[in-house]
Every structure is written in structure tokens, then in C-alpha cells.
Amino acid sequence: MESVEPIRTDELVSGFLPSDRTETAPPLELQDVIDSVYSSYPLLTAALLSRTIADGERLSASGAFDLKLKGGGTGAPLGYYRTYRFGAGASQPLFSGGEIFGGYKIGRGNFQPWFGERNTNDGGEFSTGVSLPLARNRRIDQRRAELMKTNWGRRAVEPDIQRQVIEFVRESTYAYWQWVAAGRNYQIARSLLDIAEQRNAALRRRAELGDIAPIDVTDNERLIVSRRSALIDARRKLQQAAVKLSLFLRTPDGEPVIPSEDRLPESFPPAEPVDPDRLDADIQIALAGRPELTLLEMQRRKLHVDLSQARNEYLPQVDAILFASKDVGGATSPKRDKTPFELEASVQVSVPFQRRKALGKIRSLEGKLSQISAKVGLTEDKIATEVQVVQAALDASFRRIVQAEQSLELARTMEQAERRKFELGQSNLLLVNLREKAAADAAKTLLQAMLDYHLAQADYRAVMALDVGPQGVTRS
């Protein structure tokens, strides 16, 4: 691109924009709006609460590994066999799989011969044991899978917040520049009305002197009415833009603030040409910074956890159990069969023969992972395309600004020349009005080009993810 100096519209449309700012009303800057979004925007507050929700889900999943206590008692005071049994125990699931357990029980009374194990020595029975999976649930189980998924879910919260912040900043930037443009258009309409009103008194004097026909005064009064109507419409659009901006501009307490007209900035910031050589670098920056790819990676990790759990369910359940117990106190029978230390080892096997549930899950999850891979490729292409599109928009809007600047300069020259000819009696009010309208339209065209340029800048910052950092929400 040819070398072009940045453009300042305040130098071009100054003839249309009266300056009546009060000293007590500083101009509202874009950064003020963005800071308000970061500090008080309700949807951002809601997005940040996702951290609390994810932490709660992770804590809930961790509860599957809580120490579990249990206890109870049973009494049979009537009947031939009168017995009393009480017991308490605890079990602790292991993150490596299986669990350890232990407890205490005591039994008193005349027990049925077939329930002799319920009887204990006088001091009761202490027991402990461990259950370890040898196949299914050894590397992963449902409890560990849920905990791992909530951990990935918590990590996914930050890029999701970043994604929302990008949109909030873009929307607030749009609202700000649209408010600025509506204000400048309103001031152009007001300036046109002022020109016609100031000219009216001079025309009346010229009509009284016979220099012009009275119909010219009437025609100018028609212009005044028409321009007043245009001013009313421009003011309505400015008020609507200010109300829309108040969604993002808020007090520290979150109350919307409708900016007044005297807080409009003096002009749009200068536009700068786009460097086409930075396209490839921008694409790489966007690919590295956009949270959509991170979110897809988090989804992939969670699906891998589900796939590992599905493959785990395909395995046979083989559990090794080691159990030890010891009665204490006086022997409950002459045989003293409850007194020796007891150790028991066992293996339990269970497996569905067809295992269609596990196979179905595996097939489904493999398909979902293939979908994620396809989405990643499409998202990367989409991001690269968005960078190219927004740079093309910036370049086109900058070139339009250059042309609009030249058009406005020519229109203002013609307007001034036509007004001078009218003062000399060599033109008429119709031509003066047409020249004034052409100059005003040229000014509006330049303002629209500047608006498009700054909206494209907002899109550029969003595409490049410049308003958030990789570790969370940051201010620009």
C-alpha cells in the first residue's frame, strides 16, 4: 500500500461542528467504556460466577472420595433367641482404585446356630480390610472419571470467560463509536440549521431593498423548517445511541449511565493504513490467542476421559479382597473359636458376556472425538479467514476515508464559491442549498467511513483476542 499519513476528521469537518463543550464535562473516551465493562457489566459478572459453579462441581465430584462412616444396632428382646448387636465402621475410597475399610462390632445373646458369626467375644471384634481392582476400575473408574472431567471443566471456564469478554468489548466498542457518529451527525444537522437561520435575516433585508425576490425569503424559511425536522431526527438517533451505550457504561454500583451530548469527543481518532505484510503474523497470533481452540481442546480432554472410562467398562471386573479381624475380651464360648486372629483373602469376578453397553459408548465417543478434530480444523480456517476479512475491511475503509476527505474538500470549496456568487447576485438560493447539502453529505460520508474504520478496528481486536490474556480476564 502506498504511504499515506493518518487522517484527522476534525480538520475536515470543523466547519460543521460547533464547539460548545463545558469545562466540567470531560469527553467520554472509549477506554472509559471498556473499563466500565470490566468493572460493572452484569453479563461479565455472571460469566465470572462460572468459576464458582465449576469449583462447586469439582468439589462435589471430590465427594466421591470422602471418608464414609456407618453404624447401627439390632435388638431381639423377645423370642427363643434373644440377641443384641451393635456395630460401627468406616470406608475410604482410594484414588488409585478400590478402598480400605475397617470397623468394630459386638454381639450379645443366644444366637441361632446358623448365625454364629454374629456372636463376638466380650470385648467385641475389630476388623479391617482392603479391596483392590485387578482389571476394571484399576486405572480409572466412574469416580475418578467424574473428578477428572470437572477438573477439565474448571480449566475450560477461563477460555469461555475470555470468549465472552471479547464479545462484550466488541459490542461496547460498537455502541461507543455509533454514539460518537450519531453525535457528529447531529452537530452537522444543527450547523446546517444555524446557517439557514443566520442567512434569513440578511435575506429579509435584501428583499426589503429589492435586491432579491420575496420568494427567496420564503424558500429559505422552507429550508429552515426542513432542516429543523432533520435536526429532530438526528437528535432522536443520538438519544437512542446514548441509551444503547448506557448498557455498557455504568457506575461502580452497576447503574446505567446515559452520556450527555457535551461528553462527545472532539473527533474520531486518526485512521492509519494497514500493513499487508503483517497478515501471516496476525494469523499466527490469532490462532494462539483465540479461546475457541482452547475450549475445543478442553472438550477433547473430557471426551478422552469418557473414552477411557468406556474402555474400562469393557474389561472384566476382577477384585482382590483382603480381610482381617480379631475378637478381644473374654471368650464367648468354651471353644474359644472367636479368639484367634483371622485373615481372609478372596477374588471376585464379574463380567457382562456381550458387553454391548461398553462397546456402544466406545463407538459413540470415538465418533465425537472425530467431530472435535473436524471442528478444530474448521475453526482454525475460520480464524485465518476472519483475520483476512477484517484486514480487508480496514484497508477498504481507510481508502474510503482518503477519497471522502478529497470529496469533502472539493464540496466545501464549491459551497463557499456558490455562497459568494449568491451574495454578489450571480446565483440563487436553490444552488446555494444544493452546495450546502452536498458539503454536508460529504462530511457525513467521511464520518461514516471513519465509523466503519473504527468498527473494523473493534472487529480486529476481537479477531486477534487482544482484550484478554491467556490466564484470564485482563484490561487492555
Buried (B, 14 or more C-beta within 10 A) or exposed (E): EEEEEEBBBBEBBBBBBEEEBEEEEEBBEBEBBBBBBBBBBEBBEEBBEBBEEBEEBBEEBBEBBEEEEEEEEEEBEEEEEEBEBBBBBBBEBBEEBBBBBBBBBBBBBEBEEEEEEBBBBEEBBBBBBBBBBBBBBBBBBEBBBBBBBBBBBBBBBBBBBBBBBBEBBBBBBBBBBBBBBBBBBBBBBBBBBBBBBEBBEEBBEBBEEEEBEEEBBEBBBEBBEBBBEBBEEBBEBBBEBBBBBBBBBBEEEEEBBEBEBBBBBEBBBBBBBBEEEEBEEBBEBBBEBBBBBBBBBBBBBBBBBBBBBBBBBBBEBBBBBBBBBBBBBEEBEEEEEBBEEEEEEEEEEEEEEEBEEBBEBBEBBEEBBEEBEEBBEEBBEEBBEBBBEBBBBBBBBBBBBBEBBEBBBEBBEBBEEBBEBBEEEEBBBEBBBEBBBBBBBBBBBBBBBBBBBBBBBBBBBBBBBBBBEEEBBEEE
